[in-house]
Amino acid sequence: MTVAYSKPTPQKVLSAKQIKAVLALAEGMTQADAAKFAGTSPQTVTAWMQDPVFHCRLEDEIYSRSMDDLAFHKHLRRKALRVFS
């Protein structure tokens, strides 16, 4: 018996500016300050906030800063289970 697996979908990679904005926002900067830090406009950061990949990365960054390692890995495991179910 053979099992056919589907190919995983490629995950969108954030640009360097998007990652800088994520880090700035996770540090508590406003969207305007994060935009200045990342070298883009506040409107662009606002648009990025609507992107699920960007938002997910921001959420993970915030969680990683507010939890100890064990709690953060538990959060990631629950998140992975939601994806697979």
PDB file of N, CA, C and O in Angstrom, chain B, residues numbered from 101:
ATOM      1  N   MET B 101       0.846  -1.172   0.000  1.00  0.00           N
ATOM      2  CA  MET B 101       0.000   0.000   0.000  1.00  0.00           C
ATOM      3  C   MET B 101       0.897   1.243   0.000  1.00  0.00           C
ATOM      4  O   MET B 101       1.801   1.355   0.827  1.00  0.00           O
ATOM      5  N   THR B 102       0.651   2.162  -0.912  1.00  0.00           N
ATOM      6  CA  THR B 102       1.423   3.396  -0.965  1.00  0.00           C
ATOM      7  C   THR B 102       0.553   4.556  -0.504  1.00  0.00           C
ATOM      8  O   THR B 102      -0.655   4.596  -0.737  1.00  0.00           O
ATOM      9  N   VAL B 103       1.190   5.461   0.132  1.00  0.00           N
ATOM     10  CA  VAL B 103       0.502   6.659   0.617  1.00  0.00           C
ATOM     11  C   VAL B 103       0.991   7.834  -0.201  1.00  0.00           C
ATOM     12  O   VAL B 103       2.194   8.057  -0.329  1.00  0.00           O
ATOM     13  N   ALA B 104       0.052   8.584  -0.754  1.00  0.00           N
ATOM     14  CA  ALA B 104       0.409   9.759  -1.547  1.00  0.00           C
ATOM     15  C   ALA B 104       0.380  10.981  -0.650  1.00  0.00           C
ATOM     16  O   ALA B 104      -0.646  11.312  -0.056  1.00  0.00           O
ATOM     17  N   TYR B 105       1.513  11.640  -0.562  1.00  0.00           N
ATOM     18  CA  TYR B 105       1.605  12.858   0.229  1.00  0.00           C
ATOM     19  C   TYR B 105       1.612  14.055  -0.701  1.00  0.00           C
ATOM     20  O   TYR B 105       2.237  14.027  -1.761  1.00  0.00           O
ATOM     21  N   SER B 106       0.927  15.085  -0.305  1.00  0.00           N
ATOM     22  CA  SER B 106       0.967  16.304  -1.099  1.00  0.00           C
ATOM     23  C   SER B 106       2.229  17.077  -0.759  1.00  0.00           C
ATOM     24  O   SER B 106       2.762  16.966   0.346  1.00  0.00           O
ATOM     25  N   LYS B 107       2.693  17.847  -1.705  1.00  0.00           N
ATOM     26  CA  LYS B 107       3.874  18.666  -1.463  1.00  0.00           C
ATOM     27  C   LYS B 107       3.502  19.797  -0.513  1.00  0.00           C
ATOM     28  O   LYS B 107       2.423  20.378  -0.632  1.00  0.00           O
ATOM     29  N   PRO B 108       4.376  20.109   0.418  1.00  0.00           N
ATOM     30  CA  PRO B 108       4.068  21.232   1.307  1.00  0.00           C
ATOM     31  C   PRO B 108       4.079  22.542   0.528  1.00  0.00           C
ATOM     32  O   PRO B 108       4.865  22.729  -0.400  1.00  0.00           O
ATOM     33  N   THR B 109       3.207  23.422   0.919  1.00  0.00           N
ATOM     34  CA  THR B 109       3.173  24.713   0.253  1.00  0.00           C
ATOM     35  C   THR B 109       4.341  25.547   0.739  1.00  0.00           C
ATOM     36  O   THR B 109       4.644  25.547   1.932  1.00  0.00           O
ATOM     37  N   PRO B 110       5.003  26.257  -0.160  1.00  0.00           N
ATOM     38  CA  PRO B 110       6.140  27.077   0.283  1.00  0.00           C
ATOM     39  C   PRO B 110       5.648  28.198   1.183  1.00  0.00           C
ATOM     40  O   PRO B 110       4.623  28.826   0.919  1.00  0.00           O
ATOM     41  N   GLN B 111       6.388  28.433   2.235  1.00  0.00           N
ATOM     42  CA  GLN B 111       6.004  29.480   3.167  1.00  0.00           C
ATOM     43  C   GLN B 111       6.591  30.802   2.713  1.00  0.00           C
ATOM     44  O   GLN B 111       7.748  30.879   2.300  1.00  0.00           O
ATOM     45  N   LYS B 112       5.787  31.823   2.794  1.00  0.00           N
ATOM     46  CA  LYS B 112       6.218  33.151   2.403  1.00  0.00           C
ATOM     47  C   LYS B 112       7.307  33.639   3.351  1.00  0.00           C
ATOM     48  O   LYS B 112       7.187  33.513   4.570  1.00  0.00           O
ATOM     49  N   VAL B 113       8.351  34.187   2.788  1.00  0.00           N
ATOM     50  CA  VAL B 113       9.459  34.703   3.578  1.00  0.00           C
ATOM     51  C   VAL B 113       9.305  36.222   3.678  1.00  0.00           C
ATOM     52  O   VAL B 113       9.019  36.897   2.688  1.00  0.00           O
ATOM     53  N   LEU B 114       9.496  36.737   4.874  1.00  0.00           N
ATOM     54  CA  LEU B 114       9.398  38.176   5.071  1.00  0.00           C
ATOM     55  C   LEU B 114      10.678  38.859   4.596  1.00  0.00           C
ATOM     56  O   LEU B 114      11.769  38.294   4.673  1.00  0.00           O
ATOM     57  N   SER B 115      10.521  40.064   4.112  1.00  0.00           N
ATOM     58  CA  SER B 115      11.674  40.846   3.676  1.00  0.00           C
ATOM     59  C   SER B 115      12.429  41.370   4.894  1.00  0.00           C
ATOM     60  O   SER B 115      11.938  41.300   6.021  1.00  0.00           O
ATOM     61  N   ALA B 116      13.615  41.890   4.654  1.00  0.00           N
ATOM     62  CA  ALA B 116      14.423  42.448   5.741  1.00  0.00           C
ATOM     63  C   ALA B 116      13.688  43.613   6.410  1.00  0.00           C
ATOM     64  O   ALA B 116      13.734  43.757   7.631  1.00  0.00           O
ATOM     65  N   LYS B 117      13.017  44.438   5.617  1.00  0.00           N
ATOM     66  CA  LYS B 117      12.269  45.564   6.194  1.00  0.00           C
ATOM     67  C   LYS B 117      11.104  45.074   7.043  1.00  0.00           C
ATOM     68  O   LYS B 117      10.816  45.643   8.096  1.00  0.00           O
ATOM     69  N   GLN B 118      10.439  44.023   6.587  1.00  0.00           N
ATOM     70  CA  GLN B 118       9.331  43.480   7.361  1.00  0.00           C
ATOM     71  C   GLN B 118       9.824  42.914   8.692  1.00  0.00           C
ATOM     72  O   GLN B 118       9.172  43.088   9.721  1.00  0.00           O
ATOM     73  N   ILE B 119      10.956  42.249   8.673  1.00  0.00           N
ATOM     74  CA  ILE B 119      11.499  41.690   9.906  1.00  0.00           C
ATOM     75  C   ILE B 119      11.916  42.812  10.859  1.00  0.00           C
ATOM     76  O   ILE B 119      11.696  42.713  12.066  1.00  0.00           O
ATOM     77  N   LYS B 120      12.514  43.872  10.324  1.00  0.00           N
ATOM     78  CA  LYS B 120      12.862  45.013  11.171  1.00  0.00           C
ATOM     79  C   LYS B 120      11.609  45.607  11.807  1.00  0.00           C
ATOM     80  O   LYS B 120      11.622  45.980  12.980  1.00  0.00           O
ATOM     81  N   ALA B 121      10.527  45.694  11.032  1.00  0.00           N
ATOM     82  CA  ALA B 121       9.274  46.221  11.565  1.00  0.00           C
ATOM     83  C   ALA B 121       8.706  45.301  12.641  1.00  0.00           C
ATOM     84  O   ALA B 121       8.205  45.775  13.660  1.00  0.00           O
ATOM     85  N   VAL B 122       8.781  43.994  12.422  1.00  0.00           N
ATOM     86  CA  VAL B 122       8.316  43.026  13.426  1.00  0.00           C
ATOM     87  C   VAL B 122       9.076  43.215  14.729  1.00  0.00           C
ATOM     88  O   VAL B 122       8.474  43.274  15.801  1.00  0.00           O
ATOM     89  N   LEU B 123      10.398  43.312  14.638  1.00  0.00           N
ATOM     90  CA  LEU B 123      11.217  43.472  15.841  1.00  0.00           C
ATOM     91  C   LEU B 123      10.890  44.779  16.561  1.00  0.00           C
ATOM     92  O   LEU B 123      10.814  44.816  17.789  1.00  0.00           O
ATOM     93  N   ALA B 124      10.701  45.840  15.796  1.00  0.00           N
ATOM     94  CA  ALA B 124      10.371  47.135  16.393  1.00  0.00           C
ATOM     95  C   ALA B 124       9.010  47.094  17.077  1.00  0.00           C
ATOM     96  O   ALA B 124       8.856  47.599  18.189  1.00  0.00           O
ATOM     97  N   LEU B 125       8.035  46.500  16.423  1.00  0.00           N
ATOM     98  CA  LEU B 125       6.696  46.405  17.007  1.00  0.00           C
ATOM     99  C   LEU B 125       6.712  45.525  18.258  1.00  0.00           C
ATOM    100  O   LEU B 125       6.038  45.828  19.243  1.00  0.00           O
ATOM    101  N   ALA B 126       7.474  44.447  18.219  1.00  0.00           N
ATOM    102  CA  ALA B 126       7.563  43.558  19.381  1.00  0.00           C
ATOM    103  C   ALA B 126       8.237  44.259  20.558  1.00  0.00           C
ATOM    104  O   ALA B 126       7.980  43.925  21.714  1.00  0.00           O
ATOM    105  N   GLU B 127       9.093  45.225  20.263  1.00  0.00           N
ATOM    106  CA  GLU B 127       9.740  46.008  21.324  1.00  0.00           C
ATOM    107  C   GLU B 127       8.790  47.040  21.915  1.00  0.00           C
ATOM    108  O   GLU B 127       9.096  47.641  22.945  1.00  0.00           O
ATOM    109  N   GLY B 128       7.639  47.253  21.276  1.00  0.00           N
ATOM    110  CA  GLY B 128       6.659  48.188  21.804  1.00  0.00           C
ATOM    111  C   GLY B 128       6.586  49.506  21.056  1.00  0.00           C
ATOM    112  O   GLY B 128       5.878  50.418  21.484  1.00  0.00           O
ATOM    113  N   MET B 129       7.301  49.623  19.953  1.00  0.00           N
ATOM    114  CA  MET B 129       7.231  50.863  19.167  1.00  0.00           C
ATOM    115  C   MET B 129       5.855  50.995  18.514  1.00  0.00           C
ATOM    116  O   MET B 129       5.168  50.000  18.280  1.00  0.00           O
ATOM    117  N   THR B 130       5.473  52.214  18.229  1.00  0.00           N
ATOM    118  CA  THR B 130       4.243  52.459  17.481  1.00  0.00           C
ATOM    119  C   THR B 130       4.469  52.056  16.031  1.00  0.00           C
ATOM    120  O   THR B 130       5.606  51.843  15.610  1.00  0.00           O
ATOM    121  N   GLN B 131       3.387  51.951  15.271  1.00  0.00           N
ATOM    122  CA  GLN B 131       3.529  51.613  13.853  1.00  0.00           C
ATOM    123  C   GLN B 131       4.324  52.681  13.118  1.00  0.00           C
ATOM    124  O   GLN B 131       5.108  52.361  12.225  1.00  0.00           O
ATOM    125  N   ALA B 132       4.133  53.936  13.477  1.00  0.00           N
ATOM    126  CA  ALA B 132       4.872  55.016  12.825  1.00  0.00           C
ATOM    127  C   ALA B 132       6.367  54.911  13.130  1.00  0.00           C
ATOM    128  O   ALA B 132       7.198  55.068  12.236  1.00  0.00           O
ATOM    129  N   ASP B 133       6.702  54.648  14.386  1.00  0.00           N
ATOM    130  CA  ASP B 133       8.113  54.499  14.757  1.00  0.00           C
ATOM    131  C   ASP B 133       8.730  53.254  14.126  1.00  0.00           C
ATOM    132  O   ASP B 133       9.880  53.272  13.688  1.00  0.00           O
ATOM    133  N   ALA B 134       7.954  52.177  14.084  1.00  0.00           N
ATOM    134  CA  ALA B 134       8.443  50.939  13.460  1.00  0.00           C
ATOM    135  C   ALA B 134       8.691  51.158  11.972  1.00  0.00           C
ATOM    136  O   ALA B 134       9.651  50.627  11.414  1.00  0.00           O
ATOM    137  N   ALA B 135       7.827  51.938  11.332  1.00  0.00           N
ATOM    138  CA  ALA B 135       8.010  52.238   9.912  1.00  0.00           C
ATOM    139  C   ALA B 135       9.289  53.023   9.692  1.00  0.00           C
ATOM    140  O   ALA B 135      10.051  52.737   8.768  1.00  0.00           O
ATOM    141  N   LYS B 136       9.523  54.008  10.539  1.00  0.00           N
ATOM    142  CA  LYS B 136      10.749  54.803  10.430  1.00  0.00           C
ATOM    143  C   LYS B 136      11.972  53.916  10.655  1.00  0.00           C
ATOM    144  O   LYS B 136      12.958  54.029   9.927  1.00  0.00           O
ATOM    145  N   PHE B 137      11.919  53.047  11.644  1.00  0.00           N
ATOM    146  CA  PHE B 137      13.013  52.139  11.954  1.00  0.00           C
ATOM    147  C   PHE B 137      13.293  51.189  10.778  1.00  0.00           C
ATOM    148  O   PHE B 137      14.446  50.887  10.469  1.00  0.00           O
ATOM    149  N   ALA B 138      12.210  50.725  10.128  1.00  0.00           N
ATOM    150  CA  ALA B 138      12.359  49.774   9.014  1.00  0.00           C
ATOM    151  C   ALA B 138      12.659  50.466   7.694  1.00  0.00           C
ATOM    152  O   ALA B 138      13.022  49.807   6.720  1.00  0.00           O
ATOM    153  N   GLY B 139      12.511  51.791   7.648  1.00  0.00           N
ATOM    154  CA  GLY B 139      12.788  52.521   6.417  1.00  0.00           C
ATOM    155  C   GLY B 139      11.653  52.465   5.418  1.00  0.00           C
ATOM    156  O   GLY B 139      11.877  52.380   4.210  1.00  0.00           O
ATOM    157  N   THR B 140      10.423  52.513   5.930  1.00  0.00           N
ATOM    158  CA  THR B 140       9.255  52.481   5.052  1.00  0.00           C
ATOM    159  C   THR B 140       8.196  53.427   5.616  1.00  0.00           C
ATOM    160  O   THR B 140       8.426  54.101   6.620  1.00  0.00           O
ATOM    161  N   SER B 141       7.054  53.470   4.973  1.00  0.00           N
ATOM    162  CA  SER B 141       5.994  54.387   5.410  1.00  0.00           C
ATOM    163  C   SER B 141       5.077  53.714   6.433  1.00  0.00           C
ATOM    164  O   SER B 141       4.972  52.488   6.469  1.00  0.00           O
ATOM    165  N   PRO B 142       4.417  54.520   7.260  1.00  0.00           N
ATOM    166  CA  PRO B 142       3.455  53.951   8.211  1.00  0.00           C
ATOM    167  C   PRO B 142       2.316  53.202   7.518  1.00  0.00           C
ATOM    168  O   PRO B 142       1.801  52.219   8.051  1.00  0.00           O
ATOM    169  N   GLN B 143       1.925  53.667   6.332  1.00  0.00           N
ATOM    170  CA  GLN B 143       0.865  52.984   5.583  1.00  0.00           C
ATOM    171  C   GLN B 143       1.297  51.573   5.181  1.00  0.00           C
ATOM    172  O   GLN B 143       0.489  50.644   5.169  1.00  0.00           O
ATOM    173  N   THR B 144       2.574  51.430   4.855  1.00  0.00           N
ATOM    174  CA  THR B 144       3.078  50.112   4.475  1.00  0.00           C
ATOM    175  C   THR B 144       3.041  49.170   5.671  1.00  0.00           C
ATOM    176  O   THR B 144       2.642  48.013   5.534  1.00  0.00           O
ATOM    177  N   VAL B 145       3.448  49.648   6.832  1.00  0.00           N
ATOM    178  CA  VAL B 145       3.401  48.810   8.038  1.00  0.00           C
ATOM    179  C   VAL B 145       1.961  48.439   8.355  1.00  0.00           C
ATOM    180  O   VAL B 145       1.686  47.306   8.752  1.00  0.00           O
ATOM    181  N   THR B 146       1.051  49.371   8.186  1.00  0.00           N
ATOM    182  CA  THR B 146      -0.372  49.081   8.399  1.00  0.00           C
ATOM    183  C   THR B 146      -0.839  47.985   7.454  1.00  0.00           C
ATOM    184  O   THR B 146      -1.578  47.089   7.861  1.00  0.00           O
ATOM    185  N   ALA B 147      -0.417  48.047   6.200  1.00  0.00           N
ATOM    186  CA  ALA B 147      -0.775  47.005   5.229  1.00  0.00           C
ATOM    187  C   ALA B 147      -0.147  45.666   5.614  1.00  0.00           C
ATOM    188  O   ALA B 147      -0.788  44.621   5.503  1.00  0.00           O
ATOM    189  N   TRP B 148       1.102  45.700   6.064  1.00  0.00           N
ATOM    190  CA  TRP B 148       1.764  44.465   6.487  1.00  0.00           C
ATOM    191  C   TRP B 148       1.036  43.823   7.655  1.00  0.00           C
ATOM    192  O   TRP B 148       0.989  42.597   7.758  1.00  0.00           O
ATOM    193  N   MET B 149       0.470  44.635   8.533  1.00  0.00           N
ATOM    194  CA  MET B 149      -0.244  44.104   9.696  1.00  0.00           C
ATOM    195  C   MET B 149      -1.448  43.251   9.284  1.00  0.00           C
ATOM    196  O   MET B 149      -1.907  42.410  10.056  1.00  0.00           O
ATOM    197  N   GLN B 150      -1.958  43.469   8.068  1.00  0.00           N
ATOM    198  CA  GLN B 150      -3.090  42.689   7.562  1.00  0.00           C
ATOM    199  C   GLN B 150      -2.641  41.361   6.961  1.00  0.00           C
ATOM    200  O   GLN B 150      -3.470  40.481   6.729  1.00  0.00           O
ATOM    201  N   ASP B 151      -1.348  41.203   6.707  1.00  0.00           N
ATOM    202  CA  ASP B 151      -0.799  39.984   6.122  1.00  0.00           C
ATOM    203  C   ASP B 151      -0.704  38.909   7.201  1.00  0.00           C
ATOM    204  O   ASP B 151      -0.047  39.130   8.218  1.00  0.00           O
ATOM    205  N   PRO B 152      -1.337  37.753   7.012  1.00  0.00           N
ATOM    206  CA  PRO B 152      -1.317  36.717   8.042  1.00  0.00           C
ATOM    207  C   PRO B 152       0.094  36.229   8.407  1.00  0.00           C
ATOM    208  O   PRO B 152       0.356  35.919   9.569  1.00  0.00           O
ATOM    209  N   VAL B 153       0.987  36.159   7.441  1.00  0.00           N
ATOM    210  CA  VAL B 153       2.355  35.702   7.721  1.00  0.00           C
ATOM    211  C   VAL B 153       3.081  36.721   8.606  1.00  0.00           C
ATOM    212  O   VAL B 153       3.746  36.350   9.573  1.00  0.00           O
ATOM    213  N   PHE B 154       2.948  37.994   8.272  1.00  0.00           N
ATOM    214  CA  PHE B 154       3.562  39.060   9.068  1.00  0.00           C
ATOM    215  C   PHE B 154       2.982  39.048  10.478  1.00  0.00           C
ATOM    216  O   PHE B 154       3.716  39.099  11.465  1.00  0.00           O
ATOM    217  N   HIS B 155       1.668  38.982  10.558  1.00  0.00           N
ATOM    218  CA  HIS B 155       0.986  39.014  11.848  1.00  0.00           C
ATOM    219  C   HIS B 155       1.393  37.819  12.704  1.00  0.00           C
ATOM    220  O   HIS B 155       1.596  37.959  13.909  1.00  0.00           O
ATOM    221  N   CYS B 156       1.510  36.660  12.094  1.00  0.00           N
ATOM    222  CA  CYS B 156       1.913  35.453  12.807  1.00  0.00           C
ATOM    223  C   CYS B 156       3.338  35.596  13.341  1.00  0.00           C
ATOM    224  O   CYS B 156       3.619  35.225  14.481  1.00  0.00           O
ATOM    225  N   ARG B 157       4.231  36.135  12.516  1.00  0.00           N
ATOM    226  CA  ARG B 157       5.625  36.331  12.945  1.00  0.00           C
ATOM    227  C   ARG B 157       5.695  37.334  14.103  1.00  0.00           C
ATOM    228  O   ARG B 157       6.474  37.156  15.039  1.00  0.00           O
ATOM    229  N   LEU B 158       4.876  38.384  14.031  1.00  0.00           N
ATOM    230  CA  LEU B 158       4.834  39.367  15.106  1.00  0.00           C
ATOM    231  C   LEU B 158       4.315  38.728  16.394  1.00  0.00           C
ATOM    232  O   LEU B 158       4.863  38.948  17.474  1.00  0.00           O
ATOM    233  N   GLU B 159       3.261  37.942  16.264  1.00  0.00           N
ATOM    234  CA  GLU B 159       2.697  37.261  17.428  1.00  0.00           C
ATOM    235  C   GLU B 159       3.747  36.335  18.062  1.00  0.00           C
ATOM    236  O   GLU B 159       3.908  36.322  19.282  1.00  0.00           O
ATOM    237  N   ASP B 160       4.451  35.571  17.239  1.00  0.00           N
ATOM    238  CA  ASP B 160       5.482  34.677  17.759  1.00  0.00           C
ATOM    239  C   ASP B 160       6.599  35.452  18.452  1.00  0.00           C
ATOM    240  O   ASP B 160       7.105  35.026  19.490  1.00  0.00           O
ATOM    241  N   GLU B 161       6.981  36.585  17.877  1.00  0.00           N
ATOM    242  CA  GLU B 161       8.050  37.391  18.473  1.00  0.00           C
ATOM    243  C   GLU B 161       7.617  37.951  19.824  1.00  0.00           C
ATOM    244  O   GLU B 161       8.402  37.978  20.772  1.00  0.00           O
ATOM    245  N   ILE B 162       6.381  38.390  19.909  1.00  0.00           N
ATOM    246  CA  ILE B 162       5.866  38.917  21.176  1.00  0.00           C
ATOM    247  C   ILE B 162       5.794  37.799  22.220  1.00  0.00           C
ATOM    248  O   ILE B 162       6.206  37.979  23.366  1.00  0.00           O
ATOM    249  N   TYR B 163       5.263  36.638  21.806  1.00  0.00           N
ATOM    250  CA  TYR B 163       5.188  35.507  22.733  1.00  0.00           C
ATOM    251  C   TYR B 163       6.574  35.083  23.199  1.00  0.00           C
ATOM    252  O   TYR B 163       6.770  34.790  24.378  1.00  0.00           O
ATOM    253  N   SER B 164       7.532  35.049  22.283  1.00  0.00           N
ATOM    254  CA  SER B 164       8.878  34.591  22.662  1.00  0.00           C
ATOM    255  C   SER B 164       9.531  35.522  23.673  1.00  0.00           C
ATOM    256  O   SER B 164      10.368  35.091  24.466  1.00  0.00           O
ATOM    257  N   ARG B 165       9.155  36.784  23.649  1.00  0.00           N
ATOM    258  CA  ARG B 165       9.725  37.752  24.594  1.00  0.00           C
ATOM    259  C   ARG B 165       9.020  37.721  25.944  1.00  0.00           C
ATOM    260  O   ARG B 165       9.591  38.124  26.957  1.00  0.00           O
ATOM    261  N   SER B 166       7.779  37.241  25.956  1.00  0.00           N
ATOM    262  CA  SER B 166       7.008  37.296  27.194  1.00  0.00           C
ATOM    263  C   SER B 166       6.928  35.956  27.926  1.00  0.00           C
ATOM    264  O   SER B 166       6.400  35.893  29.036  1.00  0.00           O
ATOM    265  N   MET B 167       7.444  34.888  27.322  1.00  0.00           N
ATOM    266  CA  MET B 167       7.357  33.563  27.934  1.00  0.00           C
ATOM    267  C   MET B 167       8.742  32.983  28.150  1.00  0.00           C
ATOM    268  O   MET B 167       9.712  33.382  27.506  1.00  0.00           O
ATOM    269  N   ASP B 168       8.812  32.042  29.061  1.00  0.00           N
ATOM    270  CA  ASP B 168      10.054  31.294  29.167  1.00  0.00           C
ATOM    271  C   ASP B 168      10.098  30.280  28.023  1.00  0.00           C
ATOM    272  O   ASP B 168       9.108  30.102  27.313  1.00  0.00           O
ATOM    273  N   ASP B 169      11.220  29.629  27.847  1.00  0.00           N
ATOM    274  CA  ASP B 169      11.397  28.713  26.717  1.00  0.00           C
ATOM    275  C   ASP B 169      10.349  27.605  26.678  1.00  0.00           C
ATOM    276  O   ASP B 169       9.810  27.294  25.616  1.00  0.00           O
ATOM    277  N   LEU B 170      10.063  27.018  27.820  1.00  0.00           N
ATOM    278  CA  LEU B 170       9.117  25.918  27.870  1.00  0.00           C
ATOM    279  C   LEU B 170       7.723  26.367  27.425  1.00  0.00           C
ATOM    280  O   LEU B 170       7.075  25.681  26.635  1.00  0.00           O
ATOM    281  N   ALA B 171       7.269  27.490  27.918  1.00  0.00           N
ATOM    282  CA  ALA B 171       5.945  27.997  27.551  1.00  0.00           C
ATOM    283  C   ALA B 171       5.891  28.384  26.079  1.00  0.00           C
ATOM    284  O   ALA B 171       4.878  28.161  25.416  1.00  0.00           O
ATOM    285  N   PHE B 172       6.973  28.961  25.563  1.00  0.00           N
ATOM    286  CA  PHE B 172       6.992  29.352  24.153  1.00  0.00           C
ATOM    287  C   PHE B 172       6.938  28.130  23.257  1.00  0.00           C
ATOM    288  O   PHE B 172       6.226  28.141  22.253  1.00  0.00           O
ATOM    289  N   HIS B 173       7.673  27.070  23.592  1.00  0.00           N
ATOM    290  CA  HIS B 173       7.633  25.858  22.774  1.00  0.00           C
ATOM    291  C   HIS B 173       6.261  25.189  22.846  1.00  0.00           C
ATOM    292  O   HIS B 173       5.806  24.592  21.871  1.00  0.00           O
ATOM    293  N   LYS B 174       5.617  25.288  23.981  1.00  0.00           N
ATOM    294  CA  LYS B 174       4.255  24.767  24.112  1.00  0.00           C
ATOM    295  C   LYS B 174       3.315  25.545  23.187  1.00  0.00           C
ATOM    296  O   LYS B 174       2.453  24.960  22.531  1.00  0.00           O
ATOM    297  N   HIS B 175       3.489  26.863  23.143  1.00  0.00           N
ATOM    298  CA  HIS B 175       2.700  27.707  22.244  1.00  0.00           C
ATOM    299  C   HIS B 175       2.923  27.286  20.784  1.00  0.00           C
ATOM    300  O   HIS B 175       1.966  27.187  20.016  1.00  0.00           O
ATOM    301  N   LEU B 176       4.172  27.041  20.405  1.00  0.00           N
ATOM    302  CA  LEU B 176       4.470  26.640  19.029  1.00  0.00           C
ATOM    303  C   LEU B 176       3.884  25.269  18.702  1.00  0.00           C
ATOM    304  O   LEU B 176       3.397  25.052  17.593  1.00  0.00           O
ATOM    305  N   ARG B 177       3.927  24.351  19.653  1.00  0.00           N
ATOM    306  CA  ARG B 177       3.340  23.022  19.413  1.00  0.00           C
ATOM    307  C   ARG B 177       1.833  23.124  19.195  1.00  0.00           C
ATOM    308  O   ARG B 177       1.288  22.490  18.291  1.00  0.00           O
ATOM    309  N   ARG B 178       1.157  23.926  20.030  1.00  0.00           N
ATOM    310  CA  ARG B 178      -0.294  24.103  19.847  1.00  0.00           C
ATOM    311  C   ARG B 178      -0.605  24.732  18.498  1.00  0.00           C
ATOM    312  O   ARG B 178      -1.574  24.360  17.835  1.00  0.00           O
ATOM    313  N   LYS B 179       0.219  25.680  18.102  1.00  0.00           N
ATOM    314  CA  LYS B 179       0.038  26.348  16.822  1.00  0.00           C
ATOM    315  C   LYS B 179       0.218  25.355  15.676  1.00  0.00           C
ATOM    316  O   LYS B 179      -0.551  25.371  14.714  1.00  0.00           O
ATOM    317  N   ALA B 180       1.214  24.504  15.773  1.00  0.00           N
ATOM    318  CA  ALA B 180       1.452  23.488  14.738  1.00  0.00           C
ATOM    319  C   ALA B 180       0.293  22.512  14.660  1.00  0.00           C
ATOM    320  O   ALA B 180      -0.104  22.112  13.565  1.00  0.00           O
ATOM    321  N   LEU B 181      -0.252  22.127  15.792  1.00  0.00           N
ATOM    322  CA  LEU B 181      -1.393  21.208  15.797  1.00  0.00           C
ATOM    323  C   LEU B 181      -2.608  21.831  15.129  1.00  0.00           C
ATOM    324  O   LEU B 181      -3.364  21.138  14.447  1.00  0.00           O
ATOM    325  N   ARG B 182      -2.805  23.137  15.318  1.00  0.00           N
ATOM    326  CA  ARG B 182      -3.929  23.809  14.655  1.00  0.00           C
ATOM    327  C   ARG B 182      -3.741  23.782  13.149  1.00  0.00           C
ATOM    328  O   ARG B 182      -4.713  23.643  12.407  1.00  0.00           O
ATOM    329  N   VAL B 183      -2.508  23.914  12.688  1.00  0.00           N
ATOM    330  CA  VAL B 183      -2.237  23.913  11.256  1.00  0.00           C
ATOM    331  C   VAL B 183      -2.536  22.542  10.658  1.00  0.00           C
ATOM    332  O   VAL B 183      -3.106  22.444   9.572  1.00  0.00           O
ATOM    333  N   PHE B 184      -2.150  21.489  11.370  1.00  0.00           N
ATOM    334  CA  PHE B 184      -2.308  20.133  10.841  1.00  0.00           C
ATOM    335  C   PHE B 184      -3.710  19.569  11.032  1.00  0.00           C
ATOM    336  O   PHE B 184      -4.044  18.561  10.408  1.00  0.00           O
ATOM    337  N   SER B 185      -4.528  20.171  11.857  1.00  0.00           N
ATOM    338  CA  SER B 185      -5.863  19.630  12.054  1.00  0.00           C
ATOM    339  C   SER B 185      -6.901  20.331  11.208  1.00  0.00           C
ATOM    340  O   SER B 185      -8.081  19.985  11.265  1.00  0.00           O
TER     341      SER B 185
END
